[in-house]
Amino acid sequence: MKNSMLLAIVSMIVLLGFSLSAKATNVWLYGAKIKQIYPYADPSTDGAFVLAFTVNAPSCTAGQTYKMHYVRVGYNDVTATTAKNILAIAMMAFSLDKPVDVIFDNATSECNIRAISLSN
């Protein structure tokens, strides 16, 4: 009885550890201007697009010169509505040449964006 209880507790701790390690590690990139907005043409991507900034986020592990930050439905808690809102703010910031703040997941090389902020 004690062994089965101990095994159950250890199993739960191991599973909890794996589930926590799979969570996004969100960090901020402050005051970056958008260099490029790249929408995907493939309809199966559900409105996905990429933002590249004039300043590289040191914690983004993407390998490009201008590190790409992805916005995709289902990644880093982004919904279809969230993706549309991020795109609208990104397009406005790009057209006005204004810097933005973004929060993104630095645990993957896609650096998936979760939110964007445009301030005056």
DOMIFI-733853 format. One record per atom (N, C-alpha, C, O): residue number from 1; x, y, z. Coordinates in pm, 1 decimal. Example, Ala and Ser with C-alpha at 12.3 -4.5 7.8 and 13.67 -1.06 7.14 Angstrom:
// residues 2
(r 1; (1319.0; -569.0; 780.0)),
(r 1; (1230.0; -450.0; 780.0)),
(r 1; (1320.0; -330.0; 780.0)),
(r 1; (1423.6; -331.9; 846.5)),
(r 2; (1285.0; -225.0; 708.0)),
(r 2; (1367.0; -106.0; 714.0)),
(r 2; (1290.0; 3.0; 787.0)),
(r 2; (1340.9; 113.8; 803.9)),
END
This chain:
// residues 120
(r 1; (82.0; -119.3; 0.0)),
(r 1; (0.0; 0.0; 0.0)),
(r 1; (86.5; 125.7; 0.0)),
(r 1; (63.6; 218.3; -77.9)),
(r 2; (188.0; 127.7; 90.2)),
(r 2; (274.9; 244.0; 96.8)),
(r 2; (352.4; 260.9; -32.8)),
(r 2; (370.8; 373.2; -79.8)),
(r 3; (398.5; 150.0; -91.5)),
(r 3; (475.0; 157.8; -215.3)),
(r 3; (390.9; 210.3; -330.2)),
(r 3; (439.3; 289.3; -411.2)),
(r 4; (266.7; 168.1; -338.5)),
(r 4; (180.6; 215.4; -447.2)),
(r 4; (148.0; 364.5; -429.9)),
(r 4; (137.5; 437.8; -528.3)),
(r 5; (132.2; 408.2; -305.8)),
(r 5; (106.3; 549.4; -279.5)),
(r 5; (229.7; 632.6; -315.1)),
(r 5; (217.6; 738.9; -375.9)),
(r 6; (347.9; 584.3; -277.2)),
(r 6; (471.8; 653.0; -308.6)),
(r 6; (492.9; 659.5; -459.7)),
(r 6; (534.6; 762.7; -512.3)),
(r 7; (464.7; 551.0; -528.7)),
(r 7; (476.9; 547.8; -674.9)),
(r 7; (380.4; 647.1; -740.0)),
(r 7; (416.6; 714.5; -836.5)),
(r 8; (259.9; 656.4; -688.6)),
(r 8; (161.8; 750.6; -742.3)),
(r 8; (207.6; 894.3; -722.1)),
(r 8; (192.2; 976.8; -812.1)),
(r 9; (263.5; 925.7; -606.0)),
(r 9; (310.8; 1061.4; -579.0)),
(r 9; (428.4; 1096.1; -668.8)),
(r 9; (433.1; 1205.5; -724.9)),
(r 10; (523.2; 1004.6; -683.1)),
(r 10; (639.0; 1028.8; -769.1)),
(r 10; (594.6; 1046.8; -913.4)),
(r 10; (645.9; 1134.4; -983.1)),
(r 11; (500.6; 966.0; -959.1)),
(r 11; (449.4; 977.7; -1096.0)),
(r 11; (384.2; 1112.8; -1119.2)),
(r 11; (403.0; 1173.7; -1224.5)),
(r 12; (307.7; 1160.3; -1021.6)),
(r 12; (242.3; 1290.3; -1035.5)),
(r 12; (345.9; 1402.7; -1041.4)),
(r 12; (330.1; 1497.1; -1118.8)),
(r 13; (451.0; 1393.5; -960.8)),
(r 13; (555.1; 1496.2; -961.8)),
(r 13; (626.4; 1497.7; -1096.6)),
(r 13; (653.0; 1604.8; -1151.3)),
(r 14; (657.2; 1380.8; -1150.4)),
(r 14; (723.6; 1372.0; -1280.4)),
(r 14; (634.2; 1429.6; -1389.6)),
(r 14; (681.3; 1507.1; -1472.8)),
(r 15; (506.0; 1393.1; -1390.9)),
(r 15; (413.7; 1445.5; -1491.2)),
(r 15; (398.4; 1597.1; -1478.0)),
(r 15; (393.2; 1667.8; -1578.7)),
(r 16; (391.5; 1646.1; -1357.4)),
(r 16; (381.3; 1789.6; -1335.6)),
(r 16; (505.8; 1860.8; -1387.0)),
(r 16; (495.9; 1967.8; -1447.1)),
(r 17; (621.3; 1802.7; -1364.0)),
(r 17; (745.8; 1860.7; -1413.7)),
(r 17; (748.3; 1869.1; -1564.3)),
(r 17; (791.8; 1969.9; -1619.9)),
(r 18; (701.7; 1763.2; -1632.6)),
(r 18; (696.9; 1765.4; -1778.9)),
(r 18; (597.1; 1867.3; -1829.4)),
(r 18; (624.2; 1936.3; -1927.7)),
(r 19; (482.7; 1878.5; -1764.8)),
(r 19; (382.5; 1974.6; -1811.7)),
(r 19; (428.8; 2117.6; -1789.1)),
(r 19; (399.3; 2204.8; -1870.9)),
(r 20; (499.6; 2143.9; -1681.9)),
(r 20; (549.4; 2278.9; -1657.2)),
(r 20; (659.9; 2315.9; -1755.2)),
(r 20; (670.5; 2431.5; -1796.2)),
(r 21; (741.8; 2219.0; -1792.9)),
(r 21; (849.9; 2249.2; -1886.6)),
(r 21; (797.8; 2274.8; -2026.1)),
(r 21; (868.8; 2333.6; -2107.7)),
(r 22; (676.7; 2232.9; -2056.5)),
(r 22; (619.0; 2253.2; -2188.7)),
(r 22; (552.4; 2390.1; -2203.1)),
(r 22; (514.3; 2429.3; -2313.5)),
(r 23; (538.3; 2462.0; -2093.6)),
(r 23; (474.2; 2592.9; -2098.3)),
(r 23; (565.0; 2695.8; -2163.6)),
(r 23; (687.4; 2683.3; -2160.6)),
(r 24; (504.2; 2796.6; -2221.9)),
(r 24; (579.4; 2904.6; -2284.9)),
(r 24; (651.8; 2987.1; -2179.0)),
(r 24; (601.8; 3006.5; -2068.2)),
(r 25; (769.3; 3034.5; -2215.2)),
(r 25; (844.9; 3125.2; -2130.2)),
(r 25; (837.5; 3262.0; -2195.5)),
(r 25; (916.0; 3292.5; -2285.3)),
(r 26; (744.8; 3343.9; -2151.5)),
(r 26; (720.1; 3472.6; -2216.0)),
(r 26; (811.6; 3581.5; -2161.8)),
(r 26; (827.0; 3598.1; -2040.8)),
(r 27; (871.6; 3655.1; -2254.2)),
(r 27; (958.6; 3768.4; -2221.3)),
(r 27; (918.1; 3886.4; -2308.7)),
(r 27; (854.2; 3869.3; -2412.6)),
(r 28; (955.9; 4005.6; -2265.4)),
(r 28; (920.9; 4127.7; -2338.3)),
(r 28; (1035.1; 4175.7; -2426.7)),
(r 28; (1152.4; 4162.4; -2391.7)),
(r 29; (999.6; 4230.9; -2540.3)),
(r 29; (1089.9; 4309.9; -2624.5)),
(r 29; (1029.1; 4449.4; -2626.1)),
(r 29; (917.2; 4468.3; -2673.8)),
(r 30; (1102.4; 4546.7; -2574.2)),
(r 30; (1049.5; 4683.1; -2559.9)),
(r 30; (1104.0; 4775.9; -2667.9)),
(r 30; (1220.4; 4766.6; -2706.8)),
(r 31; (1018.1; 4865.4; -2715.4)),
(r 31; (1058.6; 4974.9; -2802.3)),
(r 31; (1119.7; 4935.6; -2935.0)),
(r 31; (1214.0; 5000.0; -2980.9)),
(r 32; (1068.0; 4831.4; -2997.4)),
(r 32; (1122.4; 4784.8; -3125.4)),
(r 32; (1033.2; 4832.1; -3240.3)),
(r 32; (910.6; 4824.4; -3232.4)),
(r 33; (1096.1; 4880.7; -3346.1)),
(r 33; (1020.0; 4917.1; -3465.7)),
(r 33; (1009.9; 4794.6; -3556.4)),
(r 33; (1100.6; 4711.5; -3562.4)),
(r 34; (898.0; 4786.1; -3626.0)),
(r 34; (874.0; 4672.4; -3714.6)),
(r 34; (945.3; 4695.2; -3846.8)),
(r 34; (925.2; 4797.1; -3912.8)),
(r 35; (1028.2; 4600.0; -3884.5)),
(r 35; (1102.0; 4607.7; -4009.4)),
(r 35; (1023.6; 4540.6; -4121.9)),
(r 35; (1029.6; 4585.0; -4236.6)),
(r 36; (950.1; 4433.7; -4089.8)),
(r 36; (880.8; 4355.7; -4192.7)),
(r 36; (759.5; 4286.7; -4133.6)),
(r 36; (762.8; 4238.1; -4020.6)),
(r 37; (652.2; 4283.0; -4211.7)),
(r 37; (533.6; 4203.0; -4180.4)),
(r 37; (519.2; 4103.5; -4294.5)),
(r 37; (506.7; 4142.2; -4410.7)),
(r 38; (520.9; 3974.9; -4260.6)),
(r 38; (517.2; 3871.9; -4362.9)),
(r 38; (397.6; 3779.2; -4339.5)),
(r 38; (406.4; 3687.9; -4257.3)),
(r 39; (286.1; 3800.8; -4410.2)),
(r 39; (171.2; 3710.8; -4394.3)),
(r 39; (192.0; 3581.8; -4473.0)),
(r 39; (251.1; 3582.8; -4581.0)),
(r 40; (143.9; 3472.8; -4418.9)),
(r 40; (149.2; 3344.5; -4488.3)),
(r 40; (40.7; 3339.8; -4594.9)),
(r 40; (-71.6; 3384.3; -4571.7)),
(r 41; (73.8; 3286.4; -4710.2)),
(r 41; (-23.9; 3274.3; -4819.1)),
(r 41; (-104.4; 3145.4; -4808.0)),
(r 41; (-214.0; 3136.3; -4863.4)),
(r 42; (-52.8; 3047.6; -4738.5)),
(r 42; (-118.1; 2917.7; -4725.0)),
(r 42; (-243.3; 2930.7; -4638.0)),
(r 42; (-233.1; 2970.1; -4521.8)),
(r 43; (-362.0; 2898.2; -4692.4)),
(r 43; (-485.4; 2913.0; -4614.3)),
(r 43; (-491.4; 2822.8; -4491.4)),
(r 43; (-567.8; 2850.5; -4398.8)),
(r 44; (-413.4; 2716.9; -4488.7)),
(r 44; (-417.7; 2626.1; -4374.2)),
(r 44; (-349.8; 2685.6; -4250.8)),
(r 44; (-359.4; 2628.8; -4142.0)),
(r 45; (-282.1; 2798.0; -4266.2)),
(r 45; (-213.3; 2859.0; -4151.9)),
(r 45; (-305.4; 2945.9; -4067.8)),
(r 45; (-262.6; 2998.0; -3964.7)),
(r 46; (-430.5; 2963.2; -4108.7)),
(r 46; (-532.0; 3032.5; -4029.6)),
(r 46; (-490.3; 3174.7; -3993.0)),
(r 46; (-502.9; 3216.0; -3877.7)),
(r 47; (-440.8; 3249.0; -4091.5)),
(r 47; (-408.5; 3389.3; -4068.7)),
(r 47; (-274.0; 3413.6; -4003.1)),
(r 47; (-251.5; 3521.5; -3948.3)),
(r 48; (-184.5; 3317.0; -4007.0)),
(r 48; (-53.6; 3332.9; -3944.2)),
(r 48; (30.8; 3436.0; -4019.6)),
(r 48; (16.5; 3454.0; -4140.5)),
(r 49; (118.1; 3502.3; -3945.8)),
(r 49; (210.9; 3597.0; -4006.9)),
(r 49; (334.9; 3608.4; -3920.2)),
(r 49; (338.8; 3559.2; -3807.4)),
(r 50; (435.7; 3673.9; -3974.8)),
(r 50; (563.8; 3689.7; -3906.9)),
(r 50; (595.3; 3838.5; -3895.6)),
(r 50; (568.9; 3914.8; -3988.6)),
(r 51; (650.4; 3879.1; -3784.4)),
(r 51; (700.3; 4014.4; -3766.4)),
(r 51; (851.5; 4007.9; -3745.6)),
(r 51; (901.6; 3925.7; -3668.9)),
(r 52; (922.5; 4095.7; -3815.0)),
(r 52; (1065.7; 4113.4; -3790.5)),
(r 52; (1084.1; 4256.0; -3742.6)),
(r 52; (1015.8; 4347.4; -3788.6)),
(r 53; (1176.8; 4274.5; -3649.9)),
(r 53; (1198.2; 4405.1; -3588.0)),
(r 53; (1335.3; 4460.3; -3623.2)),
(r 53; (1425.8; 4385.3; -3659.8)),
(r 54; (1350.2; 4591.4; -3612.0)),
(r 54; (1478.9; 4654.5; -3640.2)),
(r 54; (1580.9; 4624.7; -3530.2)),
(r 54; (1701.5; 4637.1; -3551.6)),
(r 55; (1532.0; 4585.6; -3413.4)),
(r 55; (1616.9; 4547.2; -3300.9)),
(r 55; (1591.4; 4399.9; -3272.1)),
(r 55; (1476.5; 4357.5; -3259.3)),
(r 56; (1697.6; 4322.7; -3262.1)),
(r 56; (1681.2; 4181.2; -3231.2)),
(r 56; (1665.5; 4160.0; -3081.8)),
(r 56; (1736.6; 4219.5; -3000.8)),
(r 57; (1571.2; 4074.2; -3047.0)),
(r 57; (1553.3; 4036.7; -2907.0)),
(r 57; (1662.5; 3936.6; -2870.9)),
(r 57; (1669.1; 3829.3; -2930.8)),
(r 58; (1747.4; 3968.7; -2775.6)),
(r 58; (1857.5; 3878.3; -2741.2)),
(r 58; (1810.8; 3739.3; -2699.8)),
(r 58; (1881.4; 3641.2; -2722.7)),
(r 59; (1693.1; 3729.8; -2639.4)),
(r 59; (1646.7; 3599.4; -2591.4)),
(r 59; (1573.5; 3518.5; -2698.2)),
(r 59; (1535.8; 3404.2; -2672.3)),
(r 60; (1552.2; 3574.3; -2817.7)),
(r 60; (1491.3; 3498.8; -2927.3)),
(r 60; (1601.5; 3415.6; -2993.8)),
(r 60; (1705.2; 3468.5; -3033.7)),
(r 61; (1577.5; 3286.3; -3004.9)),
(r 61; (1680.5; 3195.8; -3056.6)),
(r 61; (1669.6; 3170.8; -3206.3)),
(r 61; (1737.8; 3082.8; -3258.7)),
(r 62; (1586.1; 3245.5; -3275.7)),
(r 62; (1574.3; 3230.3; -3420.9)),
(r 62; (1709.1; 3263.7; -3484.9)),
(r 62; (1783.3; 3347.7; -3433.9)),
(r 63; (1740.5; 3198.1; -3596.1)),
(r 63; (1872.0; 3212.6; -3655.4)),
(r 63; (1887.5; 3321.9; -3758.9)),
(r 63; (1999.0; 3343.4; -3806.4)),
(r 64; (1782.2; 3392.0; -3796.3)),
(r 64; (1791.9; 3493.3; -3901.5)),
(r 64; (1861.7; 3619.2; -3852.0)),
(r 64; (1871.8; 3643.1; -3731.7)),
(r 65; (1910.0; 3699.7; -3947.5)),
(r 65; (1971.8; 3827.5; -3912.9)),
(r 65; (1871.0; 3915.0; -3840.3)),
(r 65; (1899.2; 3965.6; -3731.7)),
(r 66; (1752.6; 3933.3; -3900.4)),
(r 66; (1642.7; 4000.7; -3832.4)),
(r 66; (1550.8; 3890.9; -3783.3)),
(r 66; (1476.2; 3831.4; -3861.1)),
(r 67; (1556.3; 3864.8; -3655.6)),
(r 67; (1486.7; 3750.0; -3599.2)),
(r 67; (1337.1; 3760.1; -3621.0)),
(r 67; (1273.8; 3860.8; -3589.3)),
(r 68; (1282.5; 3653.3; -3675.9)),
(r 68; (1140.0; 3645.3; -3705.1)),
(r 68; (1063.7; 3605.2; -3579.1)),
(r 68; (1105.0; 3515.3; -3505.8)),
(r 69; (953.3; 3672.5; -3555.9)),
(r 69; (863.2; 3641.5; -3445.8)),
(r 69; (729.7; 3603.2; -3508.4)),
(r 69; (671.6; 3682.1; -3582.9)),
(r 70; (681.3; 3485.1; -3479.5)),
(r 70; (562.1; 3431.3; -3542.4)),
(r 70; (437.3; 3465.1; -3462.2)),
(r 70; (441.6; 3474.9; -3339.6)),
(r 71; (326.4; 3482.7; -3532.9)),
(r 71; (194.1; 3495.5; -3472.2)),
(r 71; (108.4; 3389.1; -3538.1)),
(r 71; (76.6; 3397.1; -3656.8)),
(r 72; (71.2; 3288.2; -3458.3)),
(r 72; (-6.1; 3176.0; -3511.5)),
(r 72; (-115.4; 3137.2; -3413.5)),
(r 72; (-93.1; 3129.6; -3292.7)),
(r 73; (-232.4; 3113.2; -3467.1)),
(r 73; (-346.0; 3070.5; -3385.1)),
(r 73; (-311.9; 2936.6; -3320.2)),
(r 73; (-264.8; 2844.0; -3386.3)),
(r 74; (-336.5; 2928.4; -3190.7)),
(r 74; (-311.6; 2805.4; -3117.4)),
(r 74; (-173.5; 2798.2; -3054.2)),
(r 74; (-143.5; 2702.5; -2982.9)),
(r 75; (-90.1; 2895.9; -3078.6)),
(r 75; (43.0; 2900.0; -3019.2)),
(r 75; (49.9; 3015.4; -2919.8)),
(r 75; (9.5; 3127.6; -2950.4)),
(r 76; (101.2; 2986.7; -2801.1)),
(r 76; (118.4; 3087.7; -2696.9)),
(r 76; (-12.7; 3161.1; -2666.0)),
(r 76; (-14.7; 3283.1; -2649.9)),
(r 77; (-120.6; 3085.0; -2658.2)),
(r 77; (-254.1; 3134.6; -2621.3)),
(r 77; (-315.1; 3231.8; -2721.6)),
(r 77; (-405.9; 3306.7; -2685.5)),
(r 78; (-268.5; 3233.2; -2845.7)),
(r 78; (-322.9; 3323.8; -2947.2)),
(r 78; (-447.0; 3261.1; -3011.4)),
(r 78; (-443.9; 3147.4; -3058.7)),
(r 79; (-555.8; 3338.0; -3011.8)),
(r 79; (-678.7; 3298.4; -3079.4)),
(r 79; (-684.4; 3369.7; -3214.9)),
(r 79; (-599.9; 3454.0; -3244.7)),
(r 80; (-783.7; 3335.7; -3295.8)),
(r 80; (-799.7; 3403.2; -3425.0)),
(r 80; (-822.4; 3553.6; -3405.0)),
(r 80; (-769.2; 3634.7; -3480.7)),
(r 81; (-899.6; 3590.0; -3305.5)),
(r 81; (-924.2; 3731.1; -3276.6)),
(r 81; (-796.0; 3800.0; -3230.3)),
(r 81; (-766.4; 3911.8; -3272.5)),
(r 82; (-721.2; 3733.9; -3144.6)),
(r 82; (-594.7; 3790.7; -3097.0)),
(r 82; (-499.8; 3815.8; -3213.2)),
(r 82; (-436.8; 3921.3; -3220.6)),
(r 83; (-489.3; 3718.7; -3304.4)),
(r 83; (-399.5; 3733.2; -3420.2)),
(r 83; (-440.0; 3853.0; -3506.0)),
(r 83; (-354.0; 3928.3; -3551.9)),
(r 84; (-570.1; 3870.9; -3527.6)),
(r 84; (-617.3; 3985.8; -3606.1)),
(r 84; (-584.0; 4117.3; -3536.6)),
(r 84; (-544.6; 4214.3; -3601.3)),
(r 85; (-600.1; 4120.0; -3404.4)),
(r 85; (-569.1; 4241.5; -3328.9)),
(r 85; (-419.4; 4273.1; -3333.1)),
(r 85; (-380.6; 4388.8; -3349.5)),
(r 86; (-336.3; 4171.2; -3318.5)),
(r 86; (-191.7; 4192.1; -3324.9)),
(r 86; (-152.9; 4243.5; -3463.0)),
(r 86; (-70.4; 4334.2; -3474.5)),
(r 87; (-211.9; 4186.1; -3568.3)),
(r 87; (-181.8; 4230.9; -3704.4)),
(r 87; (-224.3; 4376.8; -3725.3)),
(r 87; (-150.9; 4454.6; -3786.2)),
(r 88; (-341.2; 4413.4; -3675.7)),
(r 88; (-389.7; 4551.0; -3691.0)),
(r 88; (-295.7; 4649.9; -3622.4)),
(r 88; (-261.3; 4753.5; -3679.4)),
(r 89; (-254.6; 4617.7; -3500.8)),
(r 89; (-163.6; 4707.2; -3428.2)),
(r 89; (-27.7; 4711.2; -3497.2)),
(r 89; (33.1; 4817.7; -3508.3)),
(r 90; (20.3; 4596.1; -3543.5)),
(r 90; (150.1; 4590.8; -3611.8)),
(r 90; (147.7; 4674.2; -3739.8)),
(r 90; (243.1; 4746.8; -3768.0)),
(r 91; (40.0; 4664.6; -3816.9)),
(r 91; (30.3; 4741.2; -3941.2)),
(r 91; (25.6; 4891.6; -3912.5)),
(r 91; (86.3; 4970.9; -3984.4)),
(r 92; (-46.3; 4929.8; -3807.6)),
(r 92; (-52.9; 5071.2; -3771.4)),
(r 92; (84.1; 5121.3; -3726.6)),
(r 92; (128.4; 5228.1; -3768.9)),
(r 93; (150.8; 5044.7; -3641.6)),
(r 93; (283.4; 5084.8; -3594.1)),
(r 93; (382.2; 5094.7; -3709.8)),
(r 93; (463.5; 5187.0; -3714.8)),
(r 94; (375.1; 5000.0; -3802.0)),
(r 94; (464.0; 5001.0; -3918.4)),
(r 94; (440.3; 5124.5; -4004.6)),
(r 94; (534.9; 5191.9; -4045.3)),
(r 95; (312.4; 5153.6; -4032.2)),
(r 95; (280.0; 5267.6; -4118.5)),
(r 95; (313.5; 5401.6; -4053.5)),
(r 95; (344.8; 5497.8; -4123.6)),
(r 96; (307.3; 5409.1; -3920.7)),
(r 96; (339.1; 5532.7; -3848.8)),
(r 96; (485.8; 5538.5; -3804.3)),
(r 96; (529.5; 5638.0; -3746.6)),
(r 97; (560.6; 5432.5; -3831.0)),
(r 97; (700.5; 5421.5; -3789.8)),
(r 97; (714.9; 5439.3; -3638.4)),
(r 97; (804.9; 5508.7; -3591.1)),
(r 98; (624.4; 5375.2; -3563.1)),
(r 98; (622.6; 5382.2; -3417.3)),
(r 98; (675.6; 5251.7; -3357.8)),
(r 98; (651.6; 5144.5; -3413.4)),
(r 99; (746.8; 5259.3; -3246.6)),
(r 99; (792.3; 5136.5; -3181.0)),
(r 99; (679.0; 5067.0; -3106.1)),
(r 99; (581.3; 5129.9; -3065.6)),
(r 100; (694.1; 4938.1; -3089.0)),
(r 100; (597.2; 4857.4; -3014.9)),
(r 100; (670.9; 4777.9; -2907.2)),
(r 100; (793.1; 4763.3; -2909.8)),
(r 101; (593.5; 4728.1; -2814.4)),
(r 101; (642.0; 4631.4; -2716.3)),
(r 101; (569.4; 4501.0; -2745.6)),
(r 101; (448.2; 4501.0; -2767.5)),
(r 102; (642.1; 4390.4; -2746.2)),
(r 102; (578.9; 4260.3; -2768.5)),
(r 102; (623.2; 4164.0; -2659.5)),
(r 102; (734.8; 4171.8; -2608.1)),
(r 103; (533.6; 4074.2; -2626.1)),
(r 103; (568.4; 3964.7; -2536.3)),
(r 103; (567.4; 3838.4; -2621.0)),
(r 103; (472.8; 3812.9; -2695.4)),
(r 104; (674.5; 3759.1; -2608.7)),
(r 104; (687.6; 3639.8; -2693.1)),
(r 104; (749.1; 3525.4; -2613.8)),
(r 104; (807.7; 3544.8; -2507.3)),
(r 105; (733.9; 3407.2; -2668.5)),
(r 105; (785.0; 3284.8; -2608.4)),
(r 105; (928.8; 3262.4; -2654.8)),
(r 105; (952.9; 3238.6; -2773.1)),
(r 106; (1023.3; 3269.9; -2563.0)),
(r 106; (1162.4; 3248.0; -2602.2)),
(r 106; (1206.7; 3103.3; -2582.7)),
(r 106; (1325.2; 3072.2; -2595.5)),
(r 107; (1111.7; 3014.7; -2551.6)),
(r 107; (1145.3; 2873.2; -2534.1)),
(r 107; (1151.9; 2799.4; -2668.0)),
(r 107; (1197.4; 2685.1; -2672.9)),
(r 108; (1107.0; 2863.6; -2777.2)),
(r 108; (1113.5; 2802.0; -2909.1)),
(r 108; (1183.1; 2896.5; -3006.0)),
(r 108; (1192.1; 3016.5; -2980.0)),
(r 109; (1232.2; 2843.4; -3117.1)),
(r 109; (1300.4; 2928.0; -3216.0)),
(r 109; (1202.4; 3011.2; -3298.7)),
(r 109; (1244.5; 3099.7; -3373.1)),
(r 110; (1072.0; 2984.0; -3286.7)),
(r 110; (971.9; 3064.9; -3357.7)),
(r 110; (941.7; 3194.6; -3282.9)),
(r 110; (884.6; 3286.9; -3340.9)),
(r 111; (978.2; 3202.9; -3157.8)),
(r 111; (955.5; 3323.0; -3075.8)),
(r 111; (811.9; 3372.3; -3093.2)),
(r 111; (789.1; 3488.3; -3127.3)),
(r 112; (715.3; 3283.3; -3069.7)),
(r 112; (573.4; 3312.1; -3091.3)),
(r 112; (524.8; 3426.9; -3003.9)),
(r 112; (537.4; 3423.6; -2881.5)),
(r 113; (469.3; 3527.9; -3068.8)),
(r 113; (418.6; 3646.7; -3000.8)),
(r 113; (285.2; 3614.6; -2934.3)),
(r 113; (200.7; 3545.0; -2990.7)),
(r 114; (268.5; 3666.3; -2814.7)),
(r 114; (142.7; 3650.8; -2740.9)),
(r 114; (61.5; 3779.5; -2740.5)),
(r 114; (-61.4; 3776.1; -2746.4)),
(r 115; (131.5; 3894.8; -2733.5)),
(r 115; (62.2; 4023.6; -2727.5)),
(r 115; (154.4; 4132.8; -2779.8)),
(r 115; (276.3; 4116.8; -2785.8)),
(r 116; (92.4; 4244.3; -2817.2)),
(r 116; (165.8; 4359.4; -2868.6)),
(r 116; (105.5; 4484.6; -2807.8)),
(r 116; (-14.2; 4490.4; -2779.6)),
(r 117; (190.5; 4584.9; -2787.9)),
(r 117; (144.8; 4709.8; -2728.3)),
(r 117; (202.4; 4826.3; -2809.3)),
(r 117; (321.0; 4828.4; -2842.5)),
(r 118; (116.9; 4921.3; -2839.8)),
(r 118; (157.1; 5043.7; -2910.4)),
(r 118; (124.2; 5161.5; -2819.0)),
(r 118; (8.8; 5180.0; -2780.5)),
(r 119; (223.6; 5239.7; -2785.0)),
(r 119; (203.4; 5352.8; -2694.6)),
(r 119; (236.9; 5482.2; -2765.3)),
(r 119; (304.4; 5482.5; -2868.3)),
(r 120; (189.9; 5590.6; -2710.1)),
(r 120; (217.9; 5722.4; -2766.1)),
(r 120; (326.4; 5792.1; -2687.3)),
(r 120; (363.5; 5904.9; -2719.9)),
END
